[in-house]
Amino acid sequence: MKNILEEFAKGNITTQPRHFKRDSHYAGVLQQVADSEEKLLAVLDEAQKKLFQAFCKAQLELDDLSNIDRFTYGYRLGSLMMMEVFNGKDDLMM
């Protein structure tokens, strides 16, 4: 059986697609990344471009692994918090 939290974190199970606004901070940073990559690739030779692309691919894979770990950790932590809430619910009832 596959780990449902990892599948959910990878986007294989999703509730809805995520979007961002074009005028958001996220969009601005994304544009900076794209502009920087374009300028960098313009000054690199072919061997340097391949090295840079390998670096980017490895960085994306590392980011994916890190995001999955943070997601599953946060989800488990939240579940533990909910268990504590339910375990202490009798303290709330008089």
C-alpha positions as CSV (number, residue, x, y, z in Angstrom):
1,M,0.0,0.0,0.0
2,K,1.3,3.4,-0.9
3,N,1.8,6.1,1.7
4,I,-1.3,8.3,1.2
5,L,0.3,11.4,2.8
6,E,3.2,11.2,0.3
7,E,0.9,10.7,-2.6
8,F,-1.2,13.6,-1.5
9,A,1.9,15.8,-1.0
10,K,3.2,14.8,-4.5
11,G,-0.1,16.0,-6.1
12,N,-1.2,12.5,-7.1
13,I,-4.2,13.0,-4.8
14,T,-5.5,16.5,-4.8
15,T,-8.5,18.4,-3.6
16,Q,-8.2,21.3,-6.1
17,P,-5.6,23.0,-8.3
18,R,-3.6,25.9,-6.7
19,H,-3.3,29.2,-8.5
20,F,-1.5,32.5,-7.7
21,K,-2.4,36.0,-8.7
22,R,-0.3,37.7,-11.4
23,D,0.3,40.7,-9.2
24,S,1.3,38.7,-6.1
25,H,4.6,38.6,-4.3
26,Y,4.9,35.0,-5.5
27,A,4.5,36.0,-9.1
28,G,7.1,38.7,-8.7
29,V,9.7,36.3,-7.3
30,L,8.9,33.7,-9.9
31,Q,9.5,36.4,-12.6
32,Q,12.9,37.2,-11.0
33,V,13.9,33.6,-11.1
34,A,12.9,33.3,-14.8
35,D,14.7,36.6,-15.7
36,S,17.8,35.5,-13.9
37,E,17.9,32.1,-15.5
38,E,17.5,33.7,-19.0
39,K,20.4,36.1,-18.4
40,L,22.6,33.4,-16.9
41,L,22.0,31.0,-19.8
42,A,22.8,33.7,-22.2
43,V,26.4,34.0,-20.9
44,L,27.1,30.3,-20.4
45,D,28.7,28.0,-22.9
46,E,27.1,24.6,-23.7
47,A,29.1,22.6,-21.1
48,Q,28.2,25.2,-18.4
49,K,24.6,25.2,-19.5
50,K,24.5,21.4,-19.0
51,L,26.1,21.7,-15.6
52,F,23.6,24.4,-14.6
53,Q,20.7,22.3,-15.8
54,A,21.9,19.3,-13.8
55,F,22.2,21.6,-10.8
56,C,18.6,22.9,-11.3
57,K,17.3,19.4,-11.7
58,A,19.0,18.2,-8.5
59,Q,17.7,21.3,-6.7
60,L,14.2,20.7,-7.8
61,E,14.3,17.0,-6.7
62,L,15.7,18.1,-3.3
63,D,13.0,20.7,-3.0
64,D,10.3,18.0,-3.8
65,L,11.8,15.7,-1.1
66,S,11.9,18.5,1.4
67,N,8.4,19.6,0.7
68,I,7.0,16.1,1.0
69,D,8.9,15.7,4.3
70,R,7.5,19.0,5.7
71,F,4.0,18.2,4.5
72,T,3.9,14.8,6.1
73,Y,5.5,16.0,9.3
74,G,3.0,18.9,9.6
75,Y,0.1,16.7,8.8
76,R,1.2,14.2,11.5
77,L,1.8,17.0,14.0
78,G,-1.7,18.4,13.3
79,S,-3.2,14.9,13.7
80,L,-1.5,14.5,17.1
81,M,-2.9,17.9,18.1
82,M,-6.4,16.8,17.1
83,M,-5.9,13.6,19.1
84,E,-4.9,15.7,22.1
85,V,-8.0,17.8,21.6
86,F,-10.3,14.8,21.5
87,N,-8.5,13.1,24.5
88,G,-9.1,16.3,26.5
89,K,-12.7,16.9,25.4
90,D,-14.0,15.6,28.7
91,D,-12.3,18.5,30.5
92,L,-14.5,20.9,28.5
93,M,-17.7,19.2,29.4
94,M,-19.2,20.0,32.8
